[in-house]
Amino acid sequence: MQRPKEEAADDIRHRDLSQIPEDEMSPEEKRELRRRFEEFVGLMRRPSVADKLGARPSEKTVRPWDPATAKKRHPS
């Protein structure tokens, strides 16, 4: 596949890099591909999960179910 002539540096952001094998990419094209990936990951990462990475799970206390107290709380 014949690659088109190098375009202006500001046009690399709009260039289709999906059909170019990675081993044939120039260093500039590889940097742009990496930048696009990082941007994508930043958009897809959920803030609630990202903020809690490495945090200990919350310590919830679990109380056993007691039918006698359950009826008092929620009468039918």
C-alpha positions as a Markdown table, in Angstrom:
| # | Residue | x | y | z |
|---|---|---|---|---|
| 1 | Met | 0.0 | 0.0 | 0.0 |
| 2 | Gln | 1.4 | 3.4 | -1.0 |
| 3 | Arg | 1.3 | 5.9 | 1.8 |
| 4 | Pro | 0.5 | 9.5 | 0.9 |
| 5 | Lys | 3.1 | 12.2 | 1.3 |
| 6 | Glu | 3.6 | 13.6 | 4.8 |
| 7 | Glu | 1.0 | 16.2 | 5.6 |
| 8 | Ala | 1.4 | 19.3 | 7.7 |
| 9 | Ala | 2.1 | 18.6 | 11.4 |
| 10 | Asp | -1.3 | 20.0 | 12.5 |
| 11 | Asp | -3.1 | 17.7 | 10.1 |
| 12 | Ile | -1.9 | 14.5 | 11.9 |
| 13 | Arg | -4.7 | 15.0 | 14.4 |
| 14 | His | -7.2 | 14.4 | 11.5 |
| 15 | Arg | -5.3 | 11.7 | 9.7 |
| 16 | Asp | -6.7 | 8.1 | 9.5 |
| 17 | Leu | -4.0 | 6.0 | 11.2 |
| 18 | Ser | -6.2 | 2.8 | 11.4 |
| 19 | Gln | -4.9 | 1.3 | 8.1 |
| 20 | Ile | -1.2 | 1.8 | 8.7 |
| 21 | Pro | 0.7 | -1.1 | 10.4 |
| 22 | Glu | 2.4 | 0.0 | 13.6 |
| 23 | Asp | 5.8 | -1.1 | 12.3 |
| 24 | Glu | 5.4 | 1.2 | 9.3 |
| 25 | Met | 4.4 | 4.3 | 11.3 |
| 26 | Ser | 6.7 | 7.3 | 11.8 |
| 27 | Pro | 7.5 | 8.3 | 15.4 |
| 28 | Glu | 5.1 | 11.2 | 15.0 |
| 29 | Glu | 2.3 | 8.9 | 14.0 |
| 30 | Lys | 3.0 | 6.6 | 16.9 |
| 31 | Arg | 2.9 | 9.6 | 19.3 |
| 32 | Glu | -0.4 | 10.7 | 17.9 |
| 33 | Leu | -1.9 | 7.2 | 18.2 |
| 34 | Arg | -0.7 | 7.0 | 21.8 |
| 35 | Arg | -2.2 | 10.5 | 22.5 |
| 36 | Arg | -5.6 | 9.4 | 21.0 |
| 37 | Phe | -5.5 | 6.3 | 23.1 |
| 38 | Glu | -4.8 | 8.3 | 26.3 |
| 39 | Glu | -7.6 | 10.7 | 25.5 |
| 40 | Phe | -10.0 | 7.8 | 24.9 |
| 41 | Val | -9.1 | 6.1 | 28.2 |
| 42 | Gly | -9.5 | 9.5 | 30.0 |
| 43 | Leu | -13.0 | 9.8 | 28.5 |
| 44 | Met | -14.0 | 6.2 | 29.3 |
| 45 | Arg | -12.7 | 6.0 | 32.8 |
| 46 | Arg | -15.4 | 6.4 | 35.4 |
| 47 | Pro | -14.4 | 8.9 | 38.0 |
| 48 | Ser | -16.0 | 6.9 | 40.8 |
| 49 | Val | -13.9 | 3.9 | 40.0 |
| 50 | Ala | -10.7 | 5.9 | 39.3 |
| 51 | Asp | -10.8 | 7.7 | 42.6 |
| 52 | Lys | -11.1 | 4.5 | 44.6 |
| 53 | Leu | -8.4 | 2.4 | 42.9 |
| 54 | Gly | -6.2 | 1.0 | 45.7 |
| 55 | Ala | -8.6 | 2.1 | 48.4 |
| 56 | Arg | -9.8 | -0.4 | 51.1 |
| 57 | Pro | -13.3 | -1.6 | 50.8 |
| 58 | Ser | -15.8 | 0.0 | 53.1 |
| 59 | Glu | -16.4 | -1.8 | 56.4 |
| 60 | Lys | -20.1 | -2.4 | 56.5 |
| 61 | Thr | -21.6 | -4.2 | 59.4 |
| 62 | Val | -24.1 | -6.9 | 58.5 |
| 63 | Arg | -26.8 | -7.6 | 61.0 |
| 64 | Pro | -28.5 | -11.0 | 60.9 |
| 65 | Trp | -32.1 | -11.0 | 59.9 |
| 66 | Asp | -34.5 | -11.2 | 62.8 |
| 67 | Pro | -38.2 | -11.7 | 62.0 |
| 68 | Ala | -39.4 | -10.3 | 65.3 |
| 69 | Thr | -37.7 | -6.9 | 64.8 |
| 70 | Ala | -38.5 | -6.9 | 61.1 |
| 71 | Lys | -42.2 | -6.9 | 61.7 |
| 72 | Lys | -41.9 | -4.1 | 64.2 |
| 73 | Arg | -40.1 | -1.9 | 61.6 |
| 74 | His | -42.3 | -2.7 | 58.6 |
| 75 | Pro | -45.8 | -3.6 | 59.7 |
| 76 | Ser | -48.0 | -5.2 | 57.0 |
